[in-house]
Each structure stands twice: as structure tokens, then as C-alpha cells.
Amino acid sequence: MSLTFLGIELAHPVINGSGTFDAIAARKVFGDALLERFPFSAFVSKTITLAPREGNPPPRLYETASGMVNSIGLPNKGLEGYLAHDLPQLAQLPVPLITNVMGSTGDELAQLVEACDAREEIAALELNVSCPNVKTGLDIGADPASLAAVMDAVRPRTSKPLIVKLTPNTADVAAVAVAAAAHGADAVSLINTLRAMPMVGGEPWLGARTGGLSGAAVRQVALAQVAAVAARVDVPVVGMGGVERSSHARQLLDAGATLVAVGTASFRDPAVGGRIAEDLGRKSAKSGDSVATAQPHG
Ligand SMILES: Cc1cc2nc3c(=O)[nH]c(=O)nc-3n(C[C@H](O)[C@H](O)[C@H](O)COP(=O)(O)O)c2cc1C
């Protein structure tokens, strides 16, 4: 099931969802066994911001009957900390590295992208656009015009592939995807988490009041949004949301995704991504598929 995605050779179509697999911590726990059997064909970093962030006040996680709501709040060491401390460790992984970045203005994102462009350890960039625009307060990725302006600031700053991670918290995700592609995105990825508010004892449970719902509960939302986006754009789509086994990954591929990401399921079993990839490979060998080439389909 090897494939070429935006010019990057991948052994199979299963990667991780940003922020859901800590490869540095996993290496400490599993040692070199992690490198020998790395579960994903590329590794996506958690979101990096220009300045360090502490994240949201606790509690930050709420388990639902069929998923979880998190309000982690993107804690990270900031760009300098990432480049100095995390990048050298992530560069030792046996797969290409995709760095996920977020900024609240085009200028902030452009600085992040330019700094990453200079690092050859980074194969591609993912822009997390689920971030409020400082002027409007609306998520950059919720509005096609706002995203187009950000892409115009960012695109000239890198020749590396740019994947735009769309937010599902918008009226028309396909319209946002069309704007991203028209303004230089090489691929889009979706879905990010859905805004949610768990209540316990008459009060919002999470320290930040609201968080993002992920896992099995969002699977069919992801399928609907991936299908809607794939029908409207010519760039490859990375599909995610509730993938727990290979049949779920297959559904996203059938809905139009080129790659599939595993997120919440890795918290229960960090090896699940590898098993999904193996299983997909076995099933596609049986049905006669061989090597796929994922270039923009159009
Ligand atoms: C605990 C947690 C942390 C996350 N952190 C990030 C992040 O840093 N950046 C990002 O773009 N998405 C982040 N996500 C969203 C996931 O990458 C993914 O888009 C979403 O969870 C849907 O996939 P899933 O249902 O398989 O988890 C996070 C999700 C979870 C559950």
C-alpha cells in the first residue's frame, strides 16, 4: 500500500492526528522498539505556536460514551523550543515529519512557516486554522475570506507542501476547503474536533468550559465532511475522525480521502495505527490493489 503523497514516499496511508500521539514520550517508554515498528507512515507533530503556551486550566479531558472531549489548549514550548528540543528527537523517527503550526494572524503563521521551511528535517507543514482571528474573533478556518487572506501571507514563505487542517465548526466546510486550495494549499486535512461542552452537577466540567469532541462519536460527521470536501477540491484530502479499525479507515478512503489519520484511538492503544495499516494492506492485496499514487486528483 505504499504511495506518494505530495512528493513524499509513504509506506502506507495511515498517519497520526496532530496532538494525539506523543512520539517523544513513546520513545522513552518503548525504546527502539518504537522505531522498529512505528505505527504511522508519517508523523504529525502537535500544534506549535510562536510563543510557548501553558494550555488550559484543568480539568482538560472528559470521556463520553463514544468519544472524548478535550480542552488541552495546545500547550507547547513555542517555535524556538520546538526547533531546539523536539525537532532533533522527532527527526530520529523512521518516517517523514509533518510539523503542525497555528497562529492568530497571517503574519504569525508566516513567521512559523518560514522558520520551518529552513529545516530540512521537516517534510511538510500542516496549518491548524482552528484559531480565532484577532480582529474578528471568528476561527480563521471558519470563514473562506479570512483563510484566503492568511494563505496569501503564508504560501510565499515556503516551498514545502502545505496541508490546511480544516475546522468542522463552520457552516460550509467545502467552501473553506475551496478557498484553501485556490490560495495555495497542497492538501487539506479534516476533521478537527467539534466544539462541545460537557456538564456535570449543573456546571461545565472542563476548566475552559468548552472543548473539542473526537473519537467514535464524530465518525459519521467526518465521513460527511470528507465526502463534501473531496467532491469540491482537486487537492488530496487527509481524512480523520473516529478511526478505530481498518473498516473505518476504508470508509474514509472510499469517501474520497487519500490518507487517513488516527487520533483518539491511539490513547487506548498506541499500536492501533500500525494494525490498521497492516489490515488495510492485507485487504487491498486480496482485492488486487497494489501501489497507489496520490497526486492531486483532477
Ligand atoms: C487530546 C487531543 C489533542 C489534540 N491536539 C491537536 C493539536 O495539537 N493540533 C491539531 O491540529 N489537532 C489536535 N487534535 C485533533 C486531532 O488531531 C483530530 O483532528 C481529531 O481528534 C479527530 O480525530 P479522532 O476522532 O481520531 O481523534 C487533538 C485531539 C485530541 C483528542
PDBQT file of the ligand as one rigid body, heavy atoms in Angstrom, charges set to zero:
ROOT
HETATM    1  C1  LIG A 301      -6.204  15.172  23.143  1.00  0.00    +0.000 C 
HETATM    2  C2  LIG A 301      -6.241  15.725  21.738  1.00  0.00    +0.000 A 
HETATM    3  C3  LIG A 301      -5.295  16.684  21.361  1.00  0.00    +0.000 A 
HETATM    4  C4  LIG A 301      -5.337  17.223  20.071  1.00  0.00    +0.000 A 
HETATM    5  N1  LIG A 301      -4.399  18.153  19.709  1.00  0.00    +0.000 NA
HETATM    6  C5  LIG A 301      -4.407  18.670  18.459  1.00  0.00    +0.000 A 
HETATM    7  C6  LIG A 301      -3.407  19.583  18.061  1.00  0.00    +0.000 A 
HETATM    8  O1  LIG A 301      -2.468  19.914  18.805  1.00  0.00    +0.000 OA
HETATM    9  N2  LIG A 301      -3.500  20.105  16.803  1.00  0.00    +0.000 N 
HETATM   10  C7  LIG A 301      -4.476  19.720  15.902  1.00  0.00    +0.000 A 
HETATM   11  O2  LIG A 301      -4.479  20.223  14.760  1.00  0.00    +0.000 OA
HETATM   12  N3  LIG A 301      -5.413  18.818  16.248  1.00  0.00    +0.000 NA
HETATM   13  C8  LIG A 301      -5.397  18.280  17.502  1.00  0.00    +0.000 A 
HETATM   14  N4  LIG A 301      -6.332  17.340  17.848  1.00  0.00    +0.000 N 
HETATM   15  C9  LIG A 301      -7.345  16.893  16.861  1.00  0.00    +0.000 C 
HETATM   16  C10 LIG A 301      -6.961  15.552  16.223  1.00  0.00    +0.000 C 
HETATM   17  O3  LIG A 301      -5.737  15.642  15.516  1.00  0.00    +0.000 OA
HETATM   18  C11 LIG A 301      -8.071  15.059  15.262  1.00  0.00    +0.000 C 
HETATM   19  O4  LIG A 301      -8.256  16.026  14.251  1.00  0.00    +0.000 OA
HETATM   20  C12 LIG A 301      -9.409  14.826  15.948  1.00  0.00    +0.000 C 
HETATM   21  O5  LIG A 301      -9.234  14.335  17.256  1.00  0.00    +0.000 OA
HETATM   22  C13 LIG A 301     -10.321  13.848  15.168  1.00  0.00    +0.000 C 
HETATM   23  O6  LIG A 301      -9.733  12.561  15.060  1.00  0.00    +0.000 OA
HETATM   24  P1  LIG A 301     -10.059  11.347  16.110  1.00  0.00    +0.000 P 
HETATM   25  O7  LIG A 301     -11.541  11.259  16.238  1.00  0.00    +0.000 OA
HETATM   26  O8  LIG A 301      -9.427  10.126  15.503  1.00  0.00    +0.000 OA
HETATM   27  O9  LIG A 301      -9.407  11.734  17.402  1.00  0.00    +0.000 OA
HETATM   28  C14 LIG A 301      -6.321  16.782  19.136  1.00  0.00    +0.000 A 
HETATM   29  C15 LIG A 301      -7.255  15.813  19.532  1.00  0.00    +0.000 A 
HETATM   30  C16 LIG A 301      -7.223  15.276  20.807  1.00  0.00    +0.000 A 
HETATM   31  C17 LIG A 301      -8.232  14.224  21.178  1.00  0.00    +0.000 C 
ENDROOT
TORSDOF 0
